[in-house]
Every structure is written in C-alpha cells, then in structure tokens.
Amino acid sequence: MVLSWGIFVLLGIGVFVVWFWQDSLGCRERANQTAAAACENLQLQFLDGTVAFARLSLARGKHGWLQFKRTYVFDYTAEGITRHKGFVVVQADSNVLSIPQCPERRVARNVAFSIDAIEMSHYSNTS
C-alpha cells in the first residue's frame, strides 16, 4: 500500500489541531483559576465566573523557543455596581500573570505565578 504525502500532511494538521485545542482548554482553565484567585486576594467579586479569549500571539519562552501567548479578559467589581476589566496572560510553559485594575480603590497589584519577562506596557488599561 502506497501512502501519499498528502495523507501525511493532513494527519499532521489533524494532530496539530487536536493538540492546540487541548492546550487552549488547559490555558483557559489556568486563566479561570488565576482570575478567581486574584479577585479573591484583592477582595473583588469575579463576575460571570469565567474568562473570555482576547488575543493569541507568539512570544519567546524561558529557553528562547517560540510559544503561544494567550490573553484572556474578565470582569470584576469592587462595590457591586461598576464592572471593571482585568486580564490574564498565559504562556505555554505555565507562565501566568493576572492584573485586575480597580481605580476607585487604587488597587494595581499583580498576582504572579512563575512570571517570565512579559511586556505589560502593551496591555495597560488607560480608562
């Protein structure tokens, strides 16, 4: 039986899609846990109980390899009336950074789990 290169390419694409899907689910779960923990630590209410995907990019990991970097956003409130946006950045090697910003309480505290040189000026919330 002769297999063509097309079958190998389709098989490779299929394996990549399944891997990417599973990796994305794991990153989203870590982002949910991080957002909930950050809100709890800062005595904020984590609204909607979940994060939403916002951005996918490539970044260098600890060892210089290109990795996927995913950004998730979530809503929280300090007083129960006004919604504020926070975000969680997740890299493939479990680097997670969460920054809820609460201007009325002047809270800008990082909750970090193995942070590895993530450029945060691009994500600053100016509102």
SETI-214491 format. One line per field, with one value per residue (C-alpha): residue number from 1; residue in three letters; x, y, z. Coordinates in pm, whole numbers, plus 50000, padded with zeros to 5 digits. Example, Ala and Ser with C-alpha at 12.3 -4.5 7.8 and 13.67 -1.06 7.14 Angstrom:
# residues 2
kolvo (1 / 2);
mitor (ALA / SER);
u (51230 / 51367);
v (49550 / 49894);
w (50780 / 50714);
This chain:
# residues 127
kolvo (1 / 2 / 3 / 4 / 5 / 6 / 7 / 8 / 9 / 10 / 11 / 12 / 13 / 14 / 15 / 16 / 17 / 18 / 19 / 20 / 21 / 22 / 23 / 24 / 25 / 26 / 27 / 28 / 29 / 30 / 31 / 32 / 33 / 34 / 35 / 36 / 37 / 38 / 39 / 40 / 41 / 42 / 43 / 44 / 45 / 46 / 47 / 48 / 49 / 50 / 51 / 52 / 53 / 54 / 55 / 56 / 57 / 58 / 59 / 60 / 61 / 62 / 63 / 64 / 65 / 66 / 67 / 68 / 69 / 70 / 71 / 72 / 73 / 74 / 75 / 76 / 77 / 78 / 79 / 80 / 81 / 82 / 83 / 84 / 85 / 86 / 87 / 88 / 89 / 90 / 91 / 92 / 93 / 94 / 95 / 96 / 97 / 98 / 99 / 100 / 101 / 102 / 103 / 104 / 105 / 106 / 107 / 108 / 109 / 110 / 111 / 112 / 113 / 114 / 115 / 116 / 117 / 118 / 119 / 120 / 121 / 122 / 123 / 124 / 125 / 126 / 127);
mitor (MET / VAL / LEU / SER / TRP / GLY / ILE / PHE / VAL / LEU / LEU / GLY / ILE / GLY / VAL / PHE / VAL / VAL / TRP / PHE / TRP / GLN / ASP / SER / LEU / GLY / CYS / ARG / GLU / ARG / ALA / ASN / GLN / THR / ALA / ALA / ALA / ALA / CYS / GLU / ASN / LEU / GLN / LEU / GLN / PHE / LEU / ASP / GLY / THR / VAL / ALA / PHE / ALA / ARG / LEU / SER / LEU / ALA / ARG / GLY / LYS / HIS / GLY / TRP / LEU / GLN / PHE / LYS / ARG / THR / TYR / VAL / PHE / ASP / TYR / THR / ALA / GLU / GLY / ILE / THR / ARG / HIS / LYS / GLY / PHE / VAL / VAL / VAL / GLN / ALA / ASP / SER / ASN / VAL / LEU / SER / ILE / PRO / GLN / CYS / PRO / GLU / ARG / ARG / VAL / ALA / ARG / ASN / VAL / ALA / PHE / SER / ILE / ASP / ALA / ILE / GLU / MET / SER / HIS / TYR / SER / ASN / THR / SER);
u (50000 / 50141 / 50067 / 50094 / 50246 / 49900 / 49781 / 50084 / 50023 / 49654 / 49742 / 49998 / 49747 / 49490 / 49734 / 49828 / 49461 / 49383 / 49695 / 49618 / 49257 / 49365 / 49639 / 49391 / 49147 / 49424 / 49533 / 49175 / 49133 / 49455 / 49333 / 48999 / 49174 / 49416 / 49143 / 48932 / 49234 / 49337 / 48987 / 48968 / 49310 / 49210 / 48861 / 48691 / 48393 / 48475 / 48180 / 48035 / 48261 / 48474 / 48733 / 48695 / 48962 / 49101 / 49431 / 49676 / 50037 / 50383 / 50643 / 50979 / 50975 / 51234 / 51468 / 51426 / 51173 / 50866 / 50550 / 50186 / 50086 / 49713 / 49538 / 49203 / 48983 / 48739 / 48509 / 48510 / 48358 / 48470 / 48143 / 47886 / 47776 / 48053 / 48216 / 48589 / 48807 / 49104 / 49314 / 49521 / 49818 / 49906 / 50216 / 50262 / 50506 / 50253 / 50360 / 50057 / 50015 / 49691 / 49636 / 49299 / 49288 / 49048 / 49079 / 48828 / 49020 / 49357 / 49444 / 49703 / 49852 / 49999 / 49922 / 50202 / 50273 / 50614 / 50633 / 50887 / 50953 / 50609 / 50586 / 50297 / 50305 / 50120 / 49830 / 49790 / 49433 / 49412 / 49042);
v (50000 / 50336 / 50642 / 50983 / 51291 / 51448 / 51194 / 51264 / 51639 / 51600 / 51371 / 51624 / 51908 / 51698 / 51618 / 51988 / 52095 / 51840 / 51941 / 52314 / 52260 / 52067 / 52317 / 52605 / 52435 / 52389 / 52752 / 52873 / 52665 / 52812 / 53161 / 53100 / 52980 / 53273 / 53535 / 53389 / 53376 / 53733 / 53864 / 53672 / 53802 / 54160 / 54119 / 54179 / 53998 / 53786 / 53844 / 53589 / 53319 / 53283 / 53445 / 53528 / 53478 / 53809 / 53755 / 53496 / 53584 / 53430 / 53502 / 53363 / 53124 / 53065 / 52881 / 53105 / 52890 / 53048 / 52972 / 53071 / 53353 / 53381 / 53678 / 53635 / 53913 / 53901 / 54137 / 54214 / 54464 / 54615 / 54761 / 54555 / 54828 / 54913 / 54650 / 54668 / 54470 / 54260 / 54026 / 53714 / 53637 / 53267 / 53128 / 52767 / 52679 / 52771 / 53132 / 53321 / 53688 / 53846 / 54215 / 54337 / 54715 / 54884 / 55263 / 55364 / 55167 / 55246 / 54879 / 54775 / 54462 / 54173 / 53813 / 53619 / 53252 / 53194 / 53516 / 53520 / 53867 / 53955 / 54304 / 54464 / 54819 / 54691 / 54573 / 54872 / 54990 / 55367 / 55404);
w (50000 / 49898 / 50112 / 49955 / 50114 / 50122 / 50377 / 50599 / 50575 / 50662 / 50950 / 51078 / 51054 / 51238 / 51518 / 51549 / 51566 / 51841 / 52037 / 52001 / 52114 / 52423 / 52506 / 52472 / 52709 / 52966 / 52935 / 52973 / 53288 / 53434 / 53339 / 53515 / 53831 / 53825 / 53772 / 54054 / 54289 / 54202 / 54271 / 54597 / 54711 / 54632 / 54784 / 54450 / 54303 / 53996 / 53762 / 53518 / 53666 / 53355 / 53131 / 52761 / 52498 / 52370 / 52188 / 52060 / 51984 / 51976 / 52243 / 52347 / 52641 / 52913 / 52680 / 52377 / 52192 / 52033 / 52228 / 52212 / 52445 / 52509 / 52666 / 52840 / 52979 / 53268 / 53454 / 53824 / 54062 / 54389 / 54513 / 54320 / 54079 / 53832 / 53609 / 53552 / 53314 / 53413 / 53206 / 53236 / 53011 / 52980 / 52810 / 52709 / 52988 / 53259 / 53296 / 53419 / 53503 / 53621 / 53667 / 53787 / 53799 / 54036 / 54004 / 54273 / 54535 / 54377 / 54352 / 54097 / 54243 / 54046 / 54127 / 53966 / 53915 / 53754 / 53555 / 53273 / 53121 / 52987 / 52839 / 53027 / 52885 / 52577 / 52795 / 53025 / 53075 / 53032 / 53114);
